[in-house]
Amino acid sequence: MSKVYRFTAEQFIPASIATVWEFMSSPQNLKHITPASMNFEILENSADGPMYPGMVIMYKVSPLPLTRVRWVTEITHVEELKYFVDEQRFGPYSFWHHKHFLEEVEGGVMMRDIVDYKIPFGWLGDLANAILVSKKLKQIFAFRKQALEKFFPA
């Protein structure tokens, strides 16, 4: 039985909480903060406008070279200017639960992400996480950090 893993990230953004919320709560901005190598593409118009609980977002992504997978997530919780949660409904993980927290701090916003996830295929999934998946998540969030620094320069 494979285990549930946790990945966390934190980033200071020198902007107002309203500005950061507007950017982060728009599914259309996901493509701007996702590495081009992942070939991120929203498939449905369900991602138009600001997010809301129950919003379903369908997209395709290339998590590995020469692979393309359909990923469906649902926004399950939203508290404006504070947090939102997306959960995988269909996709590459056995379980995906991503909490995005925003906190107003002096000079800007502290953004915290907590991702709990599980890889399919039992011990093979655990091995894949150790060799590849956890490193890929770190790379994706490192890219996102750099992209957000460009959108919100100090």
Legacy VTK file of the C-alpha trace (Angstrom):
# vtk DataFile Version 3.0
C-alpha trace
ASCII
DATASET POLYDATA
POINTS 154 float
0.000 0.000 0.000
1.498 3.332 -1.022
1.552 6.228 1.374
0.144 9.745 1.223
2.881 12.332 0.748
2.894 16.008 1.655
4.582 18.812 -0.245
4.636 22.365 1.111
5.736 25.666 -0.385
5.781 29.228 0.865
6.331 32.508 -0.958
6.177 36.186 -0.071
4.495 38.321 -2.744
4.932 42.121 -2.505
1.382 43.080 -3.529
-2.021 43.657 -1.977
-4.019 40.640 -0.941
-6.808 41.653 -3.364
-4.369 41.712 -6.293
-2.788 38.370 -5.370
-6.202 36.790 -4.804
-7.478 38.017 -8.171
-4.467 36.477 -9.931
-4.295 33.188 -8.006
-8.051 32.511 -8.022
-8.297 32.745 -11.816
-7.801 29.307 -13.403
-6.776 31.068 -16.622
-3.554 32.175 -14.894
-2.433 28.581 -14.252
-0.751 28.490 -17.668
1.401 31.502 -16.685
2.806 29.798 -13.590
3.255 26.288 -15.017
6.469 25.310 -16.833
6.064 25.318 -20.631
7.529 21.787 -20.710
4.312 20.556 -19.096
2.206 21.651 -22.115
-0.594 22.868 -19.840
-3.897 23.322 -21.676
-7.359 24.038 -20.249
-9.878 21.909 -22.180
-13.236 23.279 -21.135
-14.846 26.659 -20.599
-15.659 25.628 -17.020
-12.613 27.640 -15.957
-13.991 30.994 -17.106
-14.324 33.693 -14.478
-13.327 33.590 -10.818
-13.327 30.246 -9.068
-16.142 29.031 -6.871
-16.867 25.876 -4.861
-17.959 23.168 -7.273
-16.038 24.573 -10.252
-14.608 21.742 -12.333
-11.489 22.437 -14.378
-10.477 20.019 -17.133
-7.049 20.198 -18.659
-4.281 18.232 -20.282
-0.747 18.257 -19.004
2.533 16.482 -19.731
3.974 15.489 -16.352
6.749 13.502 -18.064
8.342 13.782 -21.495
6.307 12.040 -24.199
3.248 11.676 -21.931
0.022 13.634 -22.056
-2.699 13.076 -19.469
-6.143 14.460 -18.852
-6.515 15.973 -15.403
-9.822 16.989 -13.860
-9.886 18.974 -10.637
-12.713 20.422 -8.592
-12.512 23.559 -6.491
-14.058 22.282 -3.267
-13.598 25.195 -0.859
-13.197 28.935 -1.326
-12.944 31.660 1.279
-12.315 34.867 -0.629
-8.984 36.555 0.114
-7.983 33.657 2.400
-7.813 30.219 0.783
-9.082 27.771 -1.783
-8.768 24.023 -2.232
-8.543 21.977 -5.400
-8.985 18.196 -5.473
-8.310 15.810 -8.319
-11.370 14.006 -9.634
-9.565 12.226 -12.478
-5.888 12.200 -13.354
-2.426 10.874 -12.687
-2.642 10.637 -8.895
-4.588 8.233 -6.688
-5.231 11.240 -4.446
-4.539 14.974 -4.838
-5.640 17.627 -2.328
-4.067 21.089 -2.760
-4.714 23.862 -0.259
-3.716 27.423 -1.246
-3.535 29.891 1.667
-3.056 33.660 1.424
-2.214 35.759 4.459
-1.829 39.512 4.479
1.498 40.422 6.078
3.541 43.609 6.284
4.450 44.691 2.762
2.431 42.061 0.936
1.079 38.538 1.090
2.474 35.256 2.369
1.244 32.438 0.151
1.394 28.894 1.488
0.608 25.706 -0.389
0.018 22.310 1.139
-0.326 19.415 -1.298
-1.259 15.977 -0.031
-0.972 13.341 -2.743
-0.759 9.629 -3.358
0.791 7.857 -6.326
-0.943 4.788 -7.802
0.707 1.357 -8.185
1.584 0.634 -4.551
5.301 0.227 -3.854
6.111 1.085 -7.488
4.352 4.424 -6.945
6.384 4.966 -3.781
9.549 4.281 -5.755
8.405 6.654 -8.517
7.792 9.340 -5.900
11.268 8.907 -4.430
12.968 8.971 -7.829
10.834 11.392 -9.815
7.521 12.790 -8.579
8.686 14.654 -5.453
11.538 16.239 -7.443
9.124 17.226 -10.225
6.816 18.925 -7.716
9.775 20.895 -6.342
10.703 21.974 -9.880
7.129 23.018 -10.712
6.824 25.130 -7.564
10.303 26.621 -8.096
9.178 27.674 -11.574
5.949 29.079 -10.146
7.931 31.094 -7.606
10.080 32.639 -10.336
7.043 33.325 -12.530
5.218 35.067 -9.668
8.307 37.174 -8.949
8.028 38.453 -12.528
4.288 39.165 -12.204
4.771 40.827 -8.807
8.252 42.384 -8.734
9.586 43.806 -5.472
LINES 1 155
154 0 1 2 3 4 5 6 7 8 9 10 11 12 13 14 15 16 17 18 19 20 21 22 23 24 25 26 27 28 29 30 31 32 33 34 35 36 37 38 39 40 41 42 43 44 45 46 47 48 49 50 51 52 53 54 55 56 57 58 59 60 61 62 63 64 65 66 67 68 69 70 71 72 73 74 75 76 77 78 79 80 81 82 83 84 85 86 87 88 89 90 91 92 93 94 95 96 97 98 99 100 101 102 103 104 105 106 107 108 109 110 111 112 113 114 115 116 117 118 119 120 121 122 123 124 125 126 127 128 129 130 131 132 133 134 135 136 137 138 139 140 141 142 143 144 145 146 147 148 149 150 151 152 153
